[in-house]
């Protein structure tokens, strides 16, 4: 059995009220709920939030359940994974069912497609790791053209390879996490409440579907890209 969570905080410093701001005809968070519901993959689609307005709206976009996010899990410094685990546990208590595969769709990453969700879940179920993340190929490579500042003010390539890398194409492939889709094995999520395990794998997505809304600029980019989509 599979569960999909969408965890949505009421507050945001970078873009105040971003999850309720309308983009392409829906509040930002609503796109992730619709995608989960339309994917046909999930036995439960659950929205977790500290916002009464978000919890009230969630079923109108296809959520089968809502979970009130505890205040201590909704602060600016609180991690997201404990809130996901909390939503899974609360839903299991409500439904009396245990979910083998736990998926989370980030509410601020609406550019993913339903095929991305299906592809990530299929990859996870074929490989059976503890977790899966999504990402796009990095624009800068730490073996070639990503540098870091050293204590003395000089800079150097972030990762020194065993052999000199003369072309970016010869460097190991690196990815930017886009935070769009996370998948866990139930026990790994509930017991450890972390993203990375030795077995973690990555599902690659293109850059044009990998923007996460964390600033007004990001919101403008997402709004423009979604205005060109026909699958919403």
MIZA-96248 format. One record per residue (C-alpha): chain; z negated, y, x; residue in three letters; residue number from 1. Coordinates in steps of 0.05 Angstrom, whole numbers, plus 5000, padded with zeros to 4 digits. Layout:
REC  chaine     Z     Y     X  residu  num
REC       A     Z     Y     X     ALA  NUM
...
This chain:
REC  chaine     Z     Y     X  residu  num
REC       A  5000  5000  5000     UNK    1
REC       A  5015  5070  5023     UNK    2
REC       A  4981  5137  5011     UNK    3
REC       A  5008  5206  5027     UNK    4
REC       A  4960  5265  5037     UNK    5
REC       A  4976  5339  5039     UNK    6
REC       A  4916  5377  5065     UNK    7
REC       A  4919  5451  5046     UNK    8
REC       A  4867  5503  5067     UNK    9
REC       A  4859  5565  5025     UNK   10
REC       A  4852  5611  5084     UNK   11
REC       A  4899  5629  5141     UNK   12
REC       A  4892  5682  5195     UNK   13
REC       A  4964  5683  5219     UNK   14
REC       A  4996  5688  5150     UNK   15
REC       A  4944  5704  5097     UNK   16
REC       A  4952  5661  5035     UNK   17
REC       A  5013  5627  5064     UNK   18
REC       A  5005  5561  5027     UNK   19
REC       A  5012  5596  4960     UNK   20
REC       A  5068  5643  4981     UNK   21
REC       A  5133  5627  4945     UNK   22
REC       A  5192  5604  4986     UNK   23
REC       A  5255  5574  4956     UNK   24
REC       A  5225  5576  4887     UNK   25
REC       A  5158  5541  4902     UNK   26
REC       A  5092  5556  4936     UNK   27
REC       A  5098  5533  5008     UNK   28
REC       A  5052  5473  4999     UNK   29
REC       A  5090  5451  4937     UNK   30
REC       A  5152  5430  4977     UNK   31
REC       A  5113  5377  5015     UNK   32
REC       A  5083  5349  4950     UNK   33
REC       A  5152  5346  4918     UNK   34
REC       A  5181  5311  4979     UNK   35
REC       A  5126  5259  4979     UNK   36
REC       A  5134  5245  4905     UNK   37
REC       A  5210  5241  4907     UNK   38
REC       A  5210  5195  4968     UNK   39
REC       A  5187  5137  4924     UNK   40
REC       A  5146  5109  4982     UNK   41
REC       A  5075  5123  4960     UNK   42
REC       A  5025  5091  4913     UNK   43
REC       A  4985  5156  4915     UNK   44
REC       A  5004  5227  4933     UNK   45
REC       A  4940  5267  4942     UNK   46
REC       A  4928  5340  4955     UNK   47
REC       A  4863  5359  4990     UNK   48
REC       A  4842  5432  4988     UNK   49
REC       A  4784  5481  4984     UNK   50
REC       A  4827  5524  4937     UNK   51
REC       A  4817  5514  4862     UNK   52
REC       A  4886  5546  4850     UNK   53
REC       A  4920  5497  4897     UNK   54
REC       A  4884  5437  4866     UNK   55
REC       A  4904  5461  4796     UNK   56
REC       A  4977  5469  4816     UNK   57
REC       A  4984  5404  4856     UNK   58
REC       A  4997  5357  4797     UNK   59
REC       A  5054  5401  4773     UNK   60
REC       A  5092  5384  4837     UNK   61
REC       A  5079  5310  4832     UNK   62
REC       A  5010  5298  4862     UNK   63
REC       A  4976  5237  4831     UNK   64
REC       A  4907  5260  4852     UNK   65
REC       A  4868  5317  4883     UNK   66
REC       A  4808  5319  4929     UNK   67
REC       A  4761  5377  4939     UNK   68
REC       A  4758  5391  5014     UNK   69
REC       A  4686  5401  5037     UNK   70
REC       A  4671  5471  5064     UNK   71
REC       A  4654  5445  5133     UNK   72
REC       A  4724  5415  5137     UNK   73
REC       A  4759  5479  5115     UNK   74
REC       A  4737  5529  5169     UNK   75
REC       A  4784  5560  5220     UNK   76
REC       A  4755  5515  5274     UNK   77
REC       A  4754  5450  5235     UNK   78
REC       A  4803  5395  5255     UNK   79
REC       A  4853  5368  5206     UNK   80
REC       A  4846  5294  5217     UNK   81
REC       A  4775  5288  5189     UNK   82
REC       A  4800  5322  5125     UNK   83
REC       A  4856  5271  5120     UNK   84
REC       A  4808  5213  5130     UNK   85
REC       A  4761  5243  5078     UNK   86
REC       A  4819  5248  5028     UNK   87
REC       A  4838  5175  5040     UNK   88
REC       A  4766  5151  5031     UNK   89
REC       A  4756  5192  4967     UNK   90
REC       A  4821  5165  4938     UNK   91
REC       A  4802  5094  4955     UNK   92
REC       A  4736  5104  4918     UNK   93
REC       A  4772  5134  4858     UNK   94
REC       A  4826  5081  4853     UNK   95
REC       A  4789  5020  4879     UNK   96
REC       A  4848  5006  4926     UNK   97
REC       A  4854  5005  5002     UNK   98
REC       A  4917  5034  5033     UNK   99
REC       A  4949  5000  5093     UNK  100
REC       A  4992  5059  5114     UNK  101
REC       A  4966  5130  5113     UNK  102
REC       A  5017  5187  5118     UNK  103
REC       A  5003  5261  5121     UNK  104
REC       A  5055  5315  5109     UNK  105
REC       A  5037  5383  5137     UNK  106
REC       A  5039  5435  5082     UNK  107
REC       A  5067  5487  5130     UNK  108
REC       A  5127  5444  5152     UNK  109
REC       A  5173  5444  5091     UNK  110
REC       A  5239  5437  5128     UNK  111
REC       A  5233  5361  5134     UNK  112
REC       A  5278  5320  5088     UNK  113
REC       A  5260  5260  5046     UNK  114
REC       A  5302  5219  5094     UNK  115
REC       A  5257  5242  5151     UNK  116
REC       A  5196  5215  5113     UNK  117
REC       A  5231  5150  5098     UNK  118
REC       A  5255  5143  5170     UNK  119
REC       A  5186  5156  5200     UNK  120
REC       A  5152  5106  5154     UNK  121
REC       A  5206  5054  5166     UNK  122
REC       A  5198  5063  5242     UNK  123
REC       A  5123  5057  5236     UNK  124
REC       A  5125  4994  5194     UNK  125
REC       A  5176  4962  5241     UNK  126
REC       A  5135  4976  5304     UNK  127
REC       A  5064  4974  5275     UNK  128
REC       A  5031  5022  5324     UNK  129
REC       A  4964  5055  5310     UNK  130
REC       A  4999  5121  5296     UNK  131
REC       A  5065  5157  5294     UNK  132
REC       A  5080  5231  5304     UNK  133
REC       A  5143  5272  5295     UNK  134
REC       A  5175  5321  5343     UNK  135
REC       A  5239  5354  5367     UNK  136
REC       A  5267  5353  5438     UNK  137
REC       A  5231  5407  5478     UNK  138
REC       A  5270  5469  5497     UNK  139
REC       A  5233  5471  5563     UNK  140
REC       A  5219  5411  5606     UNK  141
REC       A  5154  5407  5647     UNK  142
REC       A  5190  5368  5701     UNK  143
REC       A  5244  5421  5709     UNK  144
REC       A  5236  5490  5678     UNK  145
REC       A  5166  5495  5647     UNK  146
REC       A  5118  5527  5696     UNK  147
REC       A  5044  5540  5696     UNK  148
REC       A  5003  5593  5731     UNK  149
REC       A  4957  5570  5786     UNK  150
REC       A  4889  5601  5803     UNK  151
REC       A  4919  5644  5858     UNK  152
REC       A  4971  5675  5811     UNK  153
REC       A  5030  5634  5836     UNK  154
REC       A  5069  5588  5790     UNK  155
REC       A  5095  5518  5797     UNK  156
REC       A  5131  5467  5755     UNK  157
REC       A  5079  5436  5708     UNK  158
REC       A  5093  5364  5725     UNK  159
REC       A  5116  5341  5794     UNK  160
REC       A  5162  5281  5789     UNK  161
REC       A  5165  5227  5842     UNK  162
REC       A  5237  5247  5858     UNK  163
REC       A  5265  5317  5856     UNK  164
REC       A  5298  5335  5790     UNK  165
REC       A  5360  5377  5803     UNK  166
REC       A  5386  5378  5732     UNK  167
REC       A  5348  5383  5667     UNK  168
REC       A  5388  5323  5641     UNK  169
REC       A  5357  5280  5695     UNK  170
REC       A  5286  5296  5676     UNK  171
REC       A  5245  5250  5630     UNK  172
REC       A  5256  5269  5557     UNK  173
REC       A  5200  5312  5529     UNK  174
REC       A  5185  5334  5458     UNK  175
REC       A  5152  5390  5420     UNK  176
REC       A  5105  5362  5367     UNK  177
REC       A  5128  5393  5302     UNK  178
REC       A  5067  5372  5261     UNK  179
REC       A  5112  5352  5204     UNK  180
REC       A  5096  5279  5191     UNK  181
REC       A  5038  5236  5215     UNK  182
REC       A  5030  5162  5201     UNK  183
REC       A  4969  5119  5216     UNK  184
REC       A  4946  5048  5208     UNK  185
REC       A  4888  5055  5160     UNK  186
REC       A  4834  5027  5206     UNK  187
REC       A  4856  5071  5264     UNK  188
REC       A  4853  5134  5221     UNK  189
REC       A  4786  5120  5188     UNK  190
REC       A  4751  5092  5249     UNK  191
REC       A  4775  5139  5304     UNK  192
REC       A  4800  5201  5268     UNK  193
REC       A  4847  5221  5324     UNK  194
REC       A  4922  5229  5329     UNK  195
REC       A  4938  5195  5395     UNK  196
REC       A  4927  5123  5415     UNK  197
REC       A  4957  5082  5471     UNK  198
REC       A  5007  5054  5421     UNK  199
REC       A  5028  5121  5389     UNK  200
REC       A  5103  5129  5379     UNK  201
REC       A  5148  5188  5361     UNK  202
REC       A  5200  5197  5307     UNK  203
REC       A  5251  5249  5330     UNK  204
REC       A  5273  5305  5285     UNK  205
REC       A  5323  5361  5298     UNK  206
REC       A  5300  5431  5317     UNK  207
REC       A  5327  5460  5252     UNK  208
REC       A  5277  5418  5212     UNK  209
REC       A  5218  5428  5259     UNK  210
REC       A  5191  5499  5247     UNK  211
REC       A  5117  5501  5229     UNK  212
REC       A  5095  5565  5193     UNK  213
REC       A  5041  5597  5236     UNK  214
REC       A  5065  5670  5236     UNK  215
REC       A  5104  5719  5194     UNK  216
REC       A  5164  5706  5240     UNK  217
REC       A  5159  5631  5226     UNK  218
REC       A  5156  5645  5152     UNK  219
REC       A  5218  5688  5155     UNK  220
REC       A  5255  5633  5194     UNK  221
REC       A  5234  5580  5144     UNK  222
REC       A  5253  5624  5086     UNK  223
REC       A  5323  5635  5115     UNK  224
REC       A  5334  5562  5132     UNK  225
REC       A  5312  5538  5064     UNK  226
REC       A  5358  5588  5030     UNK  227
REC       A  5415  5549  5060     UNK  228
REC       A  5391  5481  5036     UNK  229
REC       A  5419  5445  4976     UNK  230
REC       A  5370  5387  4972     UNK  231
REC       A  5308  5424  4947     UNK  232
